[in-house]
Amino acid sequence: MKVPFTWKVTGWFMIGWSAEFGDRSVRPLRFFGEDLVAYRDESGALHVLEAHCRHLGAHIGHGGKVVGECVECPFHGWRWGPDGTNRYIPYQPDRPNRALRLRSYPVQEQYGCVFMWYQPQGREPQWELPDLFHKFPQFETDENAYYRPYPEFSSRADAIPVHPQIVAENGPDSSHFRYVHGATVTPVCLHWEHVDEEWRFLTGWPDVISDDPNQMALRIHSHFSGLGFAVSAFEGSSNHRLIFACTPVDDEVSDMFYSIWWPKVAGETSDIPPDEVRAKVERQFLKTVWEDCDIWRHQRYIENPPLAAVDAKPYMALRKWAQQFYEIPAHPAP
């Protein structure tokens, strides 16, 4: 998908689930057109660095290993610290090359999800990662009241040709639910606002058995933190939470992550969902969430869309809000 804005978007972005990064593990990653290496050091802390060793360019994510708080290059054993500095050269152990540094990326783990801060020039985070549960403190915020999200209630879609802004534009677009997701009731936008880096909206699903047009059978509270992800809380029969995240891989495609925190059955103590709950969630939510991808794979970005009156104001307001996350041009000057 070609868009008139950069894919190197500033913000917090999901890069996986904590369980994927085991003890002392080293993994190659690729996001924002850059090769990265993620490793969990001996203390359990997770780090993400630029992947190619400054010595002779080996990819540390392929064959590297953890030594203390450092990651060791598989080519000549040079070790790099969490801040990206060279800490050790085995054949001159007393003289690391302190002038060399790999770019390091701030990382945070929360409720089983892993987030990385990205800013094109490498500046530190400009806002805090929001607490996924306490964004909506009016609902149950005890993590132990929900089944674990990974692996049973999580899925991902790789290399989808969609920009994070296009995913965010689904927020004010209530009409597509009938045509893309087969909804029998068209939801309505009850409220929307943007506050700094957050876009917040409340969507209602009218109760078809009520004579009151303002009676809602379901309300979905959603907050976008930048363009990287939305956290939502469902208010209705299930009262579950979810995250839907989109992280650019390069200037053409993104990887997408989806997790659900489903409330435990009364009296349940296990974090592992029973088969009947798992089947229900998979049927109703995990299978349908990717239906939008079929649209995005073939969609063309329309810069000045002829919007219907009901959607125009929030839709264009979201596009204007999104501009704050583009700190470099779409195509850098040669």
Stockholm file with secondary structure:
# STOCKHOLM 1.0

chainA/1-334         MKVPFTWKVTGWFMIGWSAEFGDRSVRPLRFFGEDLVAYRDESGALHVLEAHCRHLGAHIGHGGKVVGECVECPFHGWRWGPDGTNRYIPYQPDRPNRALRLRSYPVQEQYGCVFMWYQPQGREPQWELPDLFHKFPQFETDENAYYRPYPEFSSRADAIPVHPQIVAENGPDSSHFRYVHGATVTPVCLHWEHVDEEWRFLTGWPDVISDDPNQMALRIHSHFSGLGFAVSAFEGSSNHRLIFACTPVDDEVSDMFYSIWWPKVAGETSDIPPDEVRAKVERQFLKTVWEDCDIWRHQRYIENPPLAAVDAKPYMALRKWAQQFYEIPAHPAP
#=GR chainA/1-334 SS CCCSSCSCCCEEEEEEEGGGSCTTCEEEEEETTEEEEEEECTTSCEEEEESBCTTTCCBTTTTCEEETTEEECTTTCCEECTTSBEEECTTSTTCCCTTCBCCEECEEEETTEEEEEECTTCCCCSSCCCCTTTTSTTSCCCGGGBCCCTTTTEEEEEEESCCHHHHHTTTTCCTHHHHHSCCSSCCEEEEEEEETTEEEEEEEEECTTCSCTTCEEEEEEEEEETTTEEEEEEESSSCCEEEEEEEECSSSCEEEEEEEECBCCTTCCCSSCCHHHHHHHIIIIITTTTHHHHHHTTCCCCSSCCCCHHHHHHHHHHHHHHGGGCCSCSSCCC
#=GC SS_cons         CCCSSCSCCCEEEEEEEGGGSCTTCEEEEEETTEEEEEEECTTSCEEEEESBCTTTCCBTTTTCEEETTEEECTTTCCEECTTSBEEECTTSTTCCCTTCBCCEECEEEETTEEEEEECTTCCCCSSCCCCTTTTSTTSCCCGGGBCCCTTTTEEEEEEESCCHHHHHTTTTCCTHHHHHSCCSSCCEEEEEEEETTEEEEEEEEECTTCSCTTCEEEEEEEEEETTTEEEEEEESSSCCEEEEEEEECSSSCEEEEEEEECBCCTTCCCSSCCHHHHHHHIIIIITTTTHHHHHHTTCCCCSSCCCCHHHHHHHHHHHHHHGGGCCSCSSCCC
//
